């Protein structure tokens, strides 16, 4: 009998079952749910994997960075990922950790290699919602799993994303039918929805582009006077096309210098890599602190 069997009967995630059976105290789980899981485990005669449980007590200094990628990943996403990874890796190394980078197929993630490592914590970047619990189920109980550029409707997991709502409020005080939003399309549908819901534009004026071909199609429409663009690499591409009379850009890569002086920009004051590292540190130093923090951290 496995945790998956218990999760199916209790109608909860495998991660929730894992937290309850291993008495992880840094997660907020209703008492009714805890009792239900314990009762089902007893009825099914569940025997815990003591070898796996012991892993959480070992300090290896290994931190995983799992990045979900697609074979045709565009240049703007490649740079955004590498920029964040490098910044986070520098902080981890300075603190004495060893960063292990895993590139996952966003459509068919294979995580067997994780079972061979004894990770103290892990960051999961831009994950598809439908594969999240498959991925999280591979982690040993009590190991912090922090989501980056991903929104999951589960309060058990900490999530770090940019505050796009604040950015759009500054760049787009008044929207009209001649204004459009162009943004990269993330693997994580929740983040895509959040971006679209954060701007005061109709759905037909919002374009989430997955590759240069889709971007070129938008630029060829020639029906918008003004464009708000997420990611300065996309903005630089659009600027060269001359498709818009006015442009504004939300900088997500730290490369404002790519854009001309006439383009209005929003640059996030907070450092996403630093915020992610600080969150990991607080969860490792004081596991119970996870219950005191909001599960979503918006970088402004």
Residue pairs with C-beta under 8 A, 6 or more apart in sequence:
1 44
1 45
1 46
1 47
2 46
3 14
3 17
3 18
3 21
3 46
3 137
4 14
4 137
5 44
6 17
6 21
6 37
6 40
6 41
6 44
6 46
7 13
7 14
7 16
7 17
9 40
9 44
10 16
10 17
10 33
10 36
10 37
10 40
12 33
12 37
13 133
13 136
13 154
13 156
14 133
14 136
14 137
15 133
15 136
15 137
15 156
15 157
16 27
16 29
16 33
16 37
16 156
17 37
17 41
18 24
18 137
18 141
19 27
19 29
19 141
19 156
20 29
20 33
20 34
20 37
20 38
21 37
21 38
21 41
21 46
21 48
21 141
22 48
22 53
22 56
22 141
22 142
24 141
24 142
24 287
25 287
25 288
25 291
26 142
26 283
26 287
26 288
26 289
26 290
26 291
27 156
27 290
27 291
28 155
28 156
28 291
29 156
52 140
52 141
53 140
53 141
55 118
55 140
56 140
56 141
56 142
56 143
58 118
59 120
60 117
60 118
60 119
60 120
61 96
61 97
61 98
61 120
62 97
62 98
62 100
62 117
62 118
62 119
62 120
63 92
63 97
63 98
63 99
63 100
63 119
63 120
63 121
63 122
63 123
63 280
64 99
64 100
64 102
64 114
64 117
64 119
64 121
64 122
64 123
65 85
65 88
65 89
65 99
65 100
65 101
65 102
65 122
65 123
65 125
66 102
66 104
66 122
66 123
66 124
66 125
66 127
66 135
67 81
67 85
67 101
67 102
67 103
67 104
67 125
67 126
68 104
68 105
68 106
68 109
68 124
68 125
68 126
68 127
68 128
68 187
69 81
69 103
69 104
69 105
69 106
70 105
70 106
70 107
70 187
72 210
72 211
74 184
74 210
74 211
74 212
75 212
75 233
76 184
76 231
76 233
76 234
76 237
76 253
77 184
79 233
79 253
79 255
80 184
80 231
80 233
80 252
80 253
81 125
81 126
83 253
83 254
84 125
84 148
84 272
84 273
85 101
85 125
87 271
87 272
87 273
87 274
88 99
88 123
88 273
88 276
88 277
89 99
89 101
90 273
91 273
91 274
91 277
92 98
92 99
92 277
93 99
95 277
95 281
97 120
100 117
100 119
102 111
102 113
102 114
104 110
104 111
104 135
106 126
106 127
106 128
106 131
106 187
107 128
109 131
109 134
109 135
111 134
111 135
111 138
114 122
114 138
114 139
115 138
118 140
119 139
119 140
119 143
120 143
120 284
121 143
121 144
121 145
121 146
121 280
121 283
121 284
122 139
122 143
122 144
122 145
122 146
123 146
123 147
123 148
123 276
123 280
124 132
124 135
124 136
124 145
124 146
124 147
124 148
124 150
125 148
125 149
125 150
126 148
126 149
126 150
126 186
126 187
126 188
126 191
127 135
127 147
127 150
127 152
127 187
127 188
128 187
128 188
128 189
129 152
129 188
129 189
129 190
132 147
132 150
132 152
132 154
136 145
136 157
139 145
142 287
144 158
144 280
144 283
144 284
144 290
145 157
146 157
146 158
146 159
146 160
146 276
146 279
146 280
146 283
147 157
147 158
147 159
147 160
148 159
148 160
148 161
148 272
148 276
149 160
149 161
149 162
149 186
149 188
149 191
150 159
150 161
150 186
150 188
150 190
150 191
151 159
151 161
151 188
151 190
151 191
151 193
151 194
151 296
152 159
152 190
153 190
154 295
155 295
156 295
157 295
158 279
158 283
158 290
158 293
158 295
158 296
158 297
159 295
159 296
159 297
160 272
160 275
160 276
160 279
160 296
160 297
160 299
161 191
161 194
161 296
161 297
161 298
161 299
162 250
162 252
162 268
162 272
162 298
162 299
163 268
163 298
163 299
163 300
164 194
164 195
164 198
164 199
164 230
164 250
165 198
165 298
166 298
166 300
167 250
167 266
167 268
168 181
168 198
168 199
168 200
168 228
168 250
170 266
171 228
171 248
171 250
171 264
171 266
172 179
172 199
172 200
172 201
172 228
172 248
175 199
175 200
175 201
177 202
177 205
178 223
178 224
178 225
178 226
179 201
179 205
179 224
179 225
179 226
179 227
179 228
180 201
180 205
180 206
180 207
180 218
180 224
180 226
180 227
180 228
181 195
181 196
181 199
181 201
181 205
181 206
181 207
181 227
181 228
181 229
181 230
182 207
182 209
182 215
182 218
182 227
182 228
182 229
182 230
182 234
182 238
183 195
183 206
183 207
183 208
183 209
183 229
183 230
183 231
183 234
184 208
184 209
184 210
184 230
184 231
184 234
185 192
185 208
185 209
185 210
186 192
186 208
192 208
195 208
195 230
196 203
196 206
196 208
199 206
199 228
205 224
207 214
207 218
209 215
209 218
209 234
212 237
215 234
215 237
215 238
219 238
219 241
219 243
220 243
221 243
222 243
224 243
224 244
225 244
225 245
225 246
226 244
226 245
226 246
226 247
226 248
227 238
227 243
227 244
227 246
227 247
227 248
228 247
228 248
228 249
228 250
229 235
229 238
229 247
229 248
229 249
229 250
230 249
230 250
230 252
231 249
231 250
231 251
231 252
231 253
232 249
232 251
232 252
232 253
232 255
232 256
232 258
232 259
232 265
233 253
233 255
233 258
235 247
235 249
235 258
235 259
235 263
236 258
236 259
238 244
238 247
239 247
239 259
239 260
239 263
247 263
247 264
248 263
248 264
248 265
248 266
249 259
249 263
249 264
249 265
249 266
250 265
250 266
251 265
251 266
251 267
251 268
252 268
254 267
256 265
256 267
259 265
268 299
268 300
269 300
270 299
270 300
271 299
272 299
275 297
275 299
279 293
279 297
282 289
282 293
283 289
283 290
